Amino acid sequence: MNKNAKIHKPRVAFYTRISTDEDHQKYSLGAQHERLDAFCKAQHGDDWQLYKVYRDTESGTHMNRPGLEEMLFDAESKSFDTLLVFRVDRLSRKVRELAQMVDELTKNCVVLKSITEPFDTANAAGKMMLQMLGVFAEFEHATIVERTKVGMEKKAKSGRFVGGYVPYGYALDPEKGLVINEEEAVIIKKMFKMYAFGREGAFTICNRLNDMGHRNRSGKKWDKKVILRILKNPVYIGKLRWREVLYEGSHEPLISGTLFGKVEEVLDERNEDLKGRQLHNGDERLLSGTMKCGLCGSHMFGGGGCKNGKHIPYYVCSKRYTQHECEQGYMRADIFEAAVIQDIKGMLRDEQFMARIRDEANRRLSAEKPDIDKEILKIEGMMAMTRGSLNRYFEAFEAGTMKPALCNEKIEDLNARMTELEGERKELEVRRERLSIPEIDKAMLGAIVDDFEEVMASGTNPQKKHLLKRLVKKALVHDRRTIEIWYCLPNPKRFENRDIWLPGRDSNPRPGG
């Protein structure tokens, strides 16, 4: 044994998690870190190395946690040997997700250990114990959720506030529950009276309150959606809604039932009048999520209206809709989407444009070839070494210096390794063959356009949206007739910036032209 050989210290990573704020946790992030650190010192003394501490302050019922994702990424890179947790439910409260995570860690030669639970994934018994602990964690979580729901329903039935956002117009007293906030209550009463008797819409009420200098609890201007939610909330007549069921509340009402009923009547009337102006699901608008207002920078989303009994789809600036502060006009969705689709067809039919796209794509693909060639050479070198080992074992067997059983075992292992390396080389060679695009001719351009037109003509809305999302990066609406489009294209600028001039009522295709 070489005494001068460097001893490898175990590389340990800590994972800590709390669900909410640290002040109300039995074991805070800091406390978990201290316990994990003390465990390592007790087990290994100074013969261990802390690689990194991963922290999350989110629920363990989902996997979309930044600390967890970073830990799994580093585990895949084999950056540490052992992952240490305070309890297994810090990783996940779901058995299936926990099992998948352990399989991934094991595949990357990472051992999972808990300092408060008796398991070690380095052996089969430890894996079984881990799964049992995962079952208990999931059961415990489900039990807590069920008890919480039962407790909240019991509070609602007794007329007590169940929790969440305290309604505007009230404050929360720890002992009495909801109590009236006199300053806010004045605004609430004014809203209901303006809507019921003044016949003023939510937009008008919003503007009047903002013009008078009134602001919501967070200090921001009022918007239409918040006012409509207030007008529909039965809490202001002394009731509490829990799971769509109304209960008599123990708090004092702000308005009378008669006034609330009057507001409901007006809301119903306005909904009748504005039936066609309800918002539509984003799937109905092919370019929702990509459009922005060129005047204020806000997102534009899909809506619809009725004119002479005919449904008219449109895009509307969110700031105009919610705050009535932007002058951007309503954009006809059918006209705009048709113009974008026609513009894309024109690009696909442009031979010079598509040739430029092909050249740039080939340039990028060619840049990957040297790396793949290096990988193939590396694989071939490993295959040569494996073949050399096989030859040495055959020579030892023929010379009688190696037992047949041991020789067979070694040869089987090496043959399996050769098969694995051969598979990796073939995959790399296939990738190398794909790193080129054939010359684009008129027939190919025609096929591309046909495929695009087929999806646009007969595809589902989600299919159309997916295809357009791959082609359109952003659309900036300047006015009803001028929209700037950034297309996702593999050129040095990354996006192609083009103007689309929508047809107006006159015969002139461009303003001022």
C-alpha positions as CSV (number, residue, x, y, z in Angstrom):
1,M,0.0,0.0,0.0
2,N,1.3,3.4,-0.9
3,K,1.5,5.5,2.3
4,N,1.9,8.7,0.4
5,A,-1.5,8.1,-1.4
6,K,-3.9,10.9,-0.7
7,I,-6.9,9.7,1.4
8,H,-10.2,10.8,-0.1
9,K,-12.4,12.6,2.5
10,P,-16.1,12.0,2.2
11,R,-17.8,14.9,0.5
12,V,-21.0,15.6,2.3
13,A,-23.9,17.9,1.2
14,F,-26.6,19.2,3.6
15,Y,-30.3,19.7,2.5
16,T,-32.5,21.8,4.8
17,R,-36.1,23.0,4.3
18,I,-38.8,24.8,6.1
19,S,-42.3,25.3,4.8
20,T,-43.0,28.9,5.9
21,D,-41.2,31.6,7.9
22,E,-38.3,30.5,10.1
23,D,-39.6,32.1,13.3
24,H,-42.5,29.6,13.6
25,Q,-40.6,26.4,12.8
26,K,-39.7,23.8,15.4
27,Y,-36.4,23.3,13.6
28,S,-35.3,26.4,11.6
29,L,-32.8,26.3,8.7
30,G,-30.1,27.3,11.1
31,A,-31.0,24.7,13.7
32,Q,-31.1,21.9,11.0
33,H,-27.6,23.0,9.8
34,E,-26.2,22.9,13.3
35,R,-27.6,19.4,13.9
36,L,-26.3,18.1,10.6
37,D,-22.9,19.6,11.2
38,A,-22.7,18.1,14.7
39,F,-23.7,14.7,13.4
40,C,-20.8,14.8,10.8
41,K,-18.3,15.8,13.4
42,A,-19.4,13.0,15.8
43,Q,-19.3,10.4,13.0
44,H,-16.2,11.4,11.1
45,G,-14.3,14.0,13.2
46,D,-12.3,16.1,10.8
47,D,-12.2,13.4,8.1
48,W,-15.1,14.8,6.1
49,Q,-15.6,17.7,3.7
50,L,-18.7,19.9,3.5
51,Y,-19.5,20.5,-0.2
52,K,-22.5,22.7,0.0
53,V,-25.7,23.5,2.0
54,Y,-28.9,23.5,0.0
55,R,-31.8,25.4,1.5
56,D,-35.5,25.8,0.6
57,T,-38.4,27.6,2.2
58,E,-41.2,26.0,0.4
59,S,-43.7,23.1,0.8
60,G,-42.4,19.5,0.5
61,T,-45.5,18.5,-1.6
62,H,-43.9,19.6,-4.9
63,M,-40.5,19.2,-6.5
64,N,-40.2,22.7,-8.0
65,R,-37.8,24.0,-5.3
66,P,-34.7,25.9,-6.3
67,G,-32.5,24.3,-3.6
68,L,-33.7,20.8,-4.4
69,E,-33.2,21.3,-8.2
70,E,-29.6,22.6,-7.6
71,M,-28.9,19.6,-5.3
72,L,-30.1,17.1,-7.9
73,F,-28.1,18.8,-10.6
74,D,-24.9,18.7,-8.5
75,A,-25.6,15.0,-7.7
76,E,-25.7,14.2,-11.4
77,S,-22.3,15.8,-11.7
78,K,-21.1,13.6,-8.8
79,S,-20.0,16.6,-6.8
80,F,-20.6,14.9,-3.5
81,D,-20.8,11.4,-2.0
82,T,-23.4,11.7,0.7
83,L,-26.5,13.7,1.1
84,L,-27.5,14.4,4.7
85,V,-31.0,15.5,5.9
86,F,-32.5,16.2,9.3
87,R,-35.6,14.1,8.4
88,V,-36.7,12.4,5.2
89,D,-39.8,14.6,4.9
90,R,-37.4,17.5,4.3
91,L,-36.8,16.1,0.8
92,S,-40.4,15.1,0.0
93,R,-43.7,14.1,1.6
94,K,-44.7,11.9,-1.4
95,V,-43.6,8.3,-1.6
96,R,-43.4,8.2,-5.4
97,E,-41.3,11.4,-5.6
98,L,-39.1,10.2,-2.8
99,A,-38.5,6.9,-4.5
100,Q,-37.6,8.5,-7.8
101,M,-35.2,10.9,-6.0
102,V,-33.4,8.1,-4.2
103,D,-33.1,6.1,-7.5
104,E,-31.5,9.2,-9.1
105,L,-29.1,9.7,-6.2
106,T,-28.2,6.0,-6.2
107,K,-27.6,6.1,-9.9
108,N,-25.1,8.9,-9.3
109,C,-23.4,7.0,-6.5
110,V,-24.8,9.4,-3.8
111,V,-25.8,7.9,-0.4
112,L,-28.8,9.4,1.4
113,K,-28.7,9.5,5.2
114,S,-31.0,11.0,7.8
115,I,-29.6,12.0,11.2
116,T,-32.9,11.3,13.1
117,E,-34.1,8.2,11.2
118,P,-32.5,4.8,11.0
119,F,-31.9,4.2,7.3
120,D,-29.0,4.3,4.9
121,T,-29.7,3.9,1.2
122,A,-26.3,2.2,0.7
123,N,-28.1,-1.1,1.5
124,A,-31.4,-2.8,0.6
125,A,-32.7,-2.7,4.2
126,G,-32.1,1.0,4.3
127,K,-34.0,1.6,1.1
128,M,-37.0,-0.4,2.5
129,M,-36.9,1.7,5.7
130,L,-36.8,4.9,3.6
131,Q,-39.9,3.9,1.7
132,M,-41.7,3.1,5.0
133,L,-40.8,6.5,6.4
134,G,-42.0,8.1,3.1
135,V,-45.4,6.4,3.6
136,F,-45.7,7.7,7.1
137,A,-44.6,11.3,6.0
138,E,-47.3,11.3,3.2
139,F,-49.9,9.9,5.7
140,E,-49.0,12.6,8.2
141,H,-49.2,15.3,5.7
142,A,-52.7,14.1,4.5
143,T,-53.9,13.9,8.1
144,I,-52.7,17.4,8.8
145,V,-54.4,18.8,5.7
146,E,-57.7,17.0,6.6
147,R,-57.6,18.2,10.2
148,T,-56.9,21.7,9.0
149,K,-59.9,21.6,6.6
150,V,-62.2,20.3,9.4
151,G,-61.0,23.0,11.8
152,M,-61.6,25.7,9.2
153,E,-65.0,24.4,8.4
154,K,-65.8,24.3,12.2
155,K,-64.7,27.9,12.5
156,A,-66.8,29.0,9.5
157,K,-69.9,27.3,11.0
158,S,-69.4,29.1,14.3
159,G,-69.2,32.4,12.4
160,R,-65.5,33.0,13.0
161,F,-63.1,34.2,10.3
162,V,-61.3,31.2,8.8
163,G,-58.1,33.0,7.8
164,G,-56.4,34.3,4.7
165,Y,-56.6,37.9,3.3
166,V,-58.5,40.2,5.7
167,P,-61.3,41.9,3.6
168,Y,-60.9,45.6,2.9
169,G,-63.0,47.5,5.4
170,Y,-62.1,45.2,8.3
171,A,-59.2,44.5,10.6
172,L,-58.4,41.2,12.4
173,D,-58.5,41.2,16.2
174,P,-56.9,38.0,17.7
175,E,-59.8,37.6,20.2
176,K,-62.8,39.2,18.5
177,G,-62.0,38.2,14.9
178,L,-63.1,40.7,12.2
179,V,-63.7,44.2,13.5
180,I,-64.6,47.3,11.4
181,N,-61.8,49.5,10.1
182,E,-63.7,52.8,10.1
183,E,-61.5,54.6,7.6
184,E,-61.7,51.7,5.1
185,A,-65.4,51.1,5.8
186,V,-66.3,54.6,4.4
187,I,-64.8,53.6,1.0
188,I,-66.7,50.3,1.0
189,K,-70.0,51.9,1.7
190,K,-69.3,54.5,-1.0
191,M,-68.5,51.8,-3.6
192,F,-71.8,49.9,-3.0
193,K,-73.9,53.1,-3.1
194,M,-72.3,54.4,-6.3
195,Y,-72.8,51.0,-8.0
196,A,-76.4,50.4,-6.8
197,F,-77.9,53.9,-7.0
198,G,-75.6,55.9,-9.2
199,R,-75.5,53.2,-11.9
200,E,-71.8,53.8,-12.2
201,G,-69.8,50.9,-13.6
202,A,-66.7,49.4,-11.9
203,F,-64.4,51.4,-14.3
204,T,-66.1,54.7,-13.4
205,I,-65.9,53.9,-9.7
206,C,-62.3,52.9,-10.0
207,N,-61.4,56.2,-11.8
208,R,-63.4,58.4,-9.3
209,L,-61.7,56.8,-6.3
210,N,-58.3,57.1,-7.8
211,D,-58.9,60.8,-8.9
212,M,-60.0,61.6,-5.3
213,G,-56.7,60.2,-4.1
214,H,-58.0,57.0,-2.5
215,R,-55.7,54.0,-2.6
216,N,-56.0,50.4,-1.6
217,R,-54.4,48.8,1.5
218,S,-51.1,48.3,-0.3
219,G,-51.0,52.0,-1.4
220,K,-51.7,51.2,-5.1
221,K,-54.5,52.5,-7.2
222,W,-57.8,50.7,-7.4
223,D,-58.6,48.6,-10.3
224,K,-61.8,47.1,-11.8
225,K,-61.3,43.5,-10.8
226,V,-60.7,44.3,-7.1
227,I,-63.9,46.5,-7.0
228,L,-66.0,43.8,-8.6
229,R,-64.7,41.2,-6.1
230,I,-65.7,43.5,-3.2
231,L,-69.1,44.1,-4.6
232,K,-69.7,40.3,-4.8
233,N,-68.3,39.5,-1.3
234,P,-71.0,38.6,1.2
235,V,-68.7,39.3,4.1
236,Y,-70.0,42.9,4.0
237,I,-73.5,41.8,5.0
238,G,-72.2,39.7,8.0
239,K,-71.8,36.4,6.2
240,L,-68.8,34.1,5.6
241,R,-68.3,31.9,2.6
242,W,-66.5,28.6,3.0
243,R,-66.3,26.2,0.1
244,E,-69.2,27.9,-1.7
245,V,-71.4,27.6,1.4
246,L,-72.6,30.8,3.3
247,Y,-72.5,30.9,7.1
248,E,-73.7,33.6,9.5
249,G,-70.7,35.5,10.7
250,S,-70.0,36.8,14.2
251,H,-68.7,40.1,12.8
252,E,-70.7,43.3,12.3
253,P,-71.9,43.9,8.7
254,L,-70.9,47.1,6.9
255,I,-73.9,47.4,4.6
256,S,-77.5,46.2,4.7
257,G,-78.8,43.1,2.9
258,T,-81.1,45.3,0.9
259,L,-78.2,47.3,-0.5
260,F,-76.3,44.1,-1.3
261,G,-79.3,42.7,-3.1
262,K,-79.6,45.8,-5.1
263,V,-76.0,45.6,-6.2
264,E,-76.5,42.0,-7.2
265,E,-79.4,43.0,-9.4
266,V,-77.3,45.6,-11.1
267,L,-74.4,43.1,-11.5
268,D,-76.8,40.7,-13.1
269,E,-78.1,43.4,-15.5
270,R,-74.6,44.4,-16.5
271,N,-73.6,40.8,-17.0
272,E,-76.6,40.5,-19.4
273,D,-75.6,43.6,-21.3
274,L,-71.9,42.7,-21.4
275,K,-72.3,39.0,-21.9
276,G,-70.1,39.0,-25.0
277,R,-67.3,40.9,-23.3
278,Q,-66.4,38.2,-20.9
279,L,-62.7,37.1,-21.0
280,H,-61.9,34.0,-22.9
281,N,-59.5,31.2,-22.2
282,G,-56.0,31.9,-23.4
283,D,-56.2,28.8,-25.7
284,E,-58.6,30.7,-28.0
285,R,-56.0,33.4,-28.8
286,L,-53.1,32.0,-30.8
287,L,-50.6,34.7,-29.8
288,S,-51.6,35.3,-26.1
289,G,-48.4,35.4,-24.0
290,T,-46.3,36.9,-26.7
291,M,-48.1,40.3,-27.2
292,K,-47.2,43.5,-25.3
293,C,-48.6,47.0,-25.5
294,G,-46.2,49.4,-27.2
295,L,-47.6,52.4,-25.3
296,C,-47.3,51.2,-21.7
297,G,-45.4,47.9,-21.9
298,S,-48.1,45.8,-20.3
299,H,-49.1,42.4,-21.5
300,M,-52.1,42.1,-23.9
301,F,-54.5,39.2,-23.4
302,G,-57.5,37.7,-25.2
303,G,-61.1,38.9,-24.9
304,G,-64.2,38.9,-27.0
305,G,-67.2,41.1,-27.7
306,C,-70.5,41.0,-29.5
307,K,-71.6,43.4,-32.3
308,N,-74.9,43.0,-34.0
309,G,-75.1,39.5,-32.6
310,K,-71.7,38.5,-34.0
311,H,-68.8,37.4,-31.8
312,I,-65.7,39.5,-32.3
313,P,-62.4,38.3,-30.8
314,Y,-59.8,40.8,-29.7
315,Y,-56.6,41.5,-27.7
316,V,-56.7,44.2,-25.0
317,C,-54.0,45.9,-22.9
318,S,-54.2,44.6,-19.3
319,K,-53.5,48.0,-17.9
320,R,-56.3,49.5,-19.9
321,Y,-58.7,46.8,-18.8
322,T,-57.8,46.7,-15.1
323,Q,-56.8,50.3,-14.4
324,H,-58.2,52.2,-17.4
325,E,-54.9,54.1,-17.7
326,C,-53.7,53.2,-21.1
327,E,-55.1,54.5,-24.4
328,Q,-54.2,51.4,-26.4
329,G,-57.1,50.4,-28.7
330,Y,-58.7,47.0,-28.8
331,M,-56.8,44.8,-31.3
332,R,-58.9,42.6,-33.6
333,A,-57.5,39.1,-33.0
334,D,-58.7,37.5,-36.2
335,I,-57.2,40.2,-38.4
336,F,-53.9,40.4,-36.5
337,E,-53.4,36.6,-36.3
338,A,-54.2,36.2,-40.0
339,A,-51.6,39.0,-40.8
340,V,-48.9,37.2,-38.8
341,I,-49.7,33.8,-40.4
342,Q,-49.5,35.4,-43.8
343,D,-46.2,37.1,-42.9
344,I,-44.7,33.7,-41.8
345,K,-45.9,32.1,-45.1
346,G,-44.1,34.8,-47.0
347,M,-40.9,34.2,-45.1
348,L,-41.1,30.5,-45.7
349,R,-41.5,31.0,-49.4
350,D,-38.5,33.4,-49.6
351,E,-35.7,31.2,-51.0
352,Q,-32.9,33.7,-50.1
353,F,-34.3,34.2,-46.6
354,M,-34.5,30.4,-46.0
355,A,-31.1,29.8,-47.5
356,R,-29.7,32.3,-44.9
357,I,-31.5,30.4,-42.2
358,R,-30.1,27.1,-43.4
359,D,-26.5,28.5,-43.6
360,E,-26.7,29.8,-40.1
361,A,-28.2,26.6,-38.8
362,N,-25.4,24.6,-40.5
363,R,-22.8,26.9,-39.0
364,R,-24.1,26.3,-35.5
365,L,-24.4,22.6,-36.0
366,S,-20.8,22.4,-37.5
367,A,-19.5,24.1,-34.4
368,E,-20.6,21.0,-32.4
369,K,-18.8,18.5,-34.6
370,P,-15.2,18.9,-33.1
371,D,-16.6,18.2,-29.7
372,I,-18.4,15.1,-30.9
373,D,-15.2,13.9,-32.7
374,K,-13.3,14.3,-29.5
375,E,-15.9,12.2,-27.6
376,I,-15.7,9.5,-30.3
377,L,-11.9,9.4,-30.1
378,K,-12.1,9.2,-26.3
379,I,-14.6,6.3,-26.6
380,E,-12.4,4.5,-29.1
381,G,-9.4,4.9,-26.8
382,M,-11.4,3.3,-24.0
383,M,-12.5,0.5,-26.3
384,A,-8.8,-0.2,-27.2
385,M,-7.9,-0.4,-23.6
386,T,-10.7,-2.8,-22.9
387,R,-9.7,-5.0,-25.9
388,G,-6.1,-5.0,-24.4
389,S,-7.5,-6.2,-21.1
390,L,-9.4,-9.0,-22.8
391,N,-6.3,-10.1,-24.6
392,R,-4.3,-10.2,-21.4
393,Y,-7.0,-12.4,-19.6
394,F,-7.0,-14.8,-22.6
395,E,-3.2,-15.0,-22.5
396,A,-3.3,-15.7,-18.7
397,F,-5.9,-18.4,-19.2
398,E,-4.0,-20.1,-22.0
399,A,-0.8,-19.9,-19.9
400,G,-2.6,-21.6,-17.0
401,T,-1.9,-18.7,-14.6
402,M,-5.6,-17.9,-14.1
403,K,-8.5,-20.0,-13.0
404,P,-11.3,-20.6,-15.6
405,A,-14.1,-19.4,-13.3
406,L,-12.4,-16.1,-12.5
407,C,-11.3,-15.6,-16.1
408,N,-14.9,-16.1,-17.4
409,E,-16.2,-13.5,-14.8
410,K,-13.6,-10.9,-15.9
411,I,-14.3,-11.6,-19.6
412,E,-18.0,-11.2,-19.1
413,D,-17.6,-7.9,-17.4
414,L,-15.2,-6.6,-20.1
415,N,-17.5,-7.8,-22.9
416,A,-20.4,-6.0,-21.3
417,R,-18.2,-2.9,-21.1
418,M,-17.3,-3.2,-24.8
419,T,-21.0,-3.4,-25.7
420,E,-21.8,-0.3,-23.6
421,L,-18.9,1.6,-25.2
422,E,-20.0,0.5,-28.7
423,G,-23.5,1.7,-28.0
424,E,-22.2,5.1,-26.9
425,R,-20.0,5.4,-30.0
426,K,-22.9,4.6,-32.3
427,E,-25.1,7.2,-30.6
428,L,-22.3,9.8,-31.1
429,E,-21.9,8.8,-34.8
430,V,-25.7,9.2,-35.4
431,R,-25.5,12.7,-33.8
432,R,-22.6,13.6,-36.0
433,E,-24.5,12.5,-39.1
434,R,-27.4,14.7,-38.1
435,L,-25.3,17.8,-37.7
436,S,-26.0,19.0,-41.3
437,I,-29.0,20.2,-43.1
438,P,-29.5,19.4,-46.8
439,E,-29.7,22.1,-49.4
440,I,-33.1,23.8,-49.5
441,D,-34.8,23.8,-52.9
442,K,-38.2,24.9,-54.0
443,A,-39.7,21.5,-53.4
444,M,-38.5,21.5,-49.8
445,L,-39.8,25.1,-49.3
446,G,-43.1,24.0,-50.7
447,A,-43.3,21.1,-48.3
448,I,-42.5,23.3,-45.3
449,V,-45.2,25.8,-46.3
450,D,-47.7,23.0,-46.8
451,D,-47.0,21.5,-43.4
452,F,-47.4,25.0,-41.8
453,E,-50.6,25.7,-43.6
454,E,-52.0,22.2,-42.8
455,V,-51.5,22.9,-39.0
456,M,-53.0,26.4,-39.3
457,A,-56.0,25.0,-41.2
458,S,-56.9,21.8,-39.4
459,G,-54.8,21.7,-36.2
460,T,-56.2,22.2,-32.8
461,N,-55.8,25.6,-31.1
462,P,-53.1,24.2,-28.7
463,Q,-51.2,22.8,-31.7
464,K,-51.4,26.2,-33.5
465,K,-50.3,28.1,-30.4
466,H,-47.4,25.7,-29.9
467,L,-46.2,26.1,-33.5
468,L,-46.5,29.9,-33.5
469,K,-44.8,30.1,-30.1
470,R,-41.8,28.4,-31.7
471,L,-41.8,31.1,-34.5
472,V,-42.9,34.3,-32.7
473,K,-40.8,35.6,-29.8
474,K,-42.6,38.9,-29.1
475,A,-45.2,41.1,-30.7
476,L,-45.2,44.8,-29.8
477,V,-48.5,46.6,-30.6
478,H,-48.0,50.3,-31.4
479,D,-51.5,51.0,-32.6
480,R,-54.4,49.2,-34.3
481,R,-52.5,49.1,-37.6
482,T,-48.8,48.8,-36.7
483,I,-47.3,45.8,-34.8
484,E,-43.6,45.0,-34.5
485,I,-42.8,41.3,-34.6
486,W,-39.7,39.5,-33.3
487,Y,-39.4,36.1,-34.9
488,C,-37.3,33.3,-33.4
489,L,-34.7,32.6,-36.1
490,P,-31.2,31.2,-36.0
491,N,-29.4,34.3,-37.3
492,P,-26.8,36.4,-35.6
493,K,-29.5,38.9,-34.4
494,R,-31.4,35.9,-33.0
495,F,-34.8,37.5,-33.8
496,E,-36.0,39.0,-37.1
497,N,-37.7,42.4,-36.4
498,R,-40.5,43.2,-38.9
499,D,-43.4,45.5,-39.0
500,I,-46.9,44.3,-39.9
501,W,-49.3,46.9,-41.2
502,L,-52.8,45.8,-40.6
503,P,-55.5,46.8,-43.1
504,G,-57.6,49.7,-42.1
505,R,-61.0,50.9,-43.3
506,D,-59.5,53.0,-46.1
507,S,-57.6,51.6,-49.1
508,N,-54.3,52.9,-47.9
509,P,-52.2,50.0,-46.5
510,R,-49.9,52.2,-44.5
511,P,-50.5,55.2,-42.4
512,G,-49.3,58.4,-44.1
513,G,-48.3,56.3,-47.2
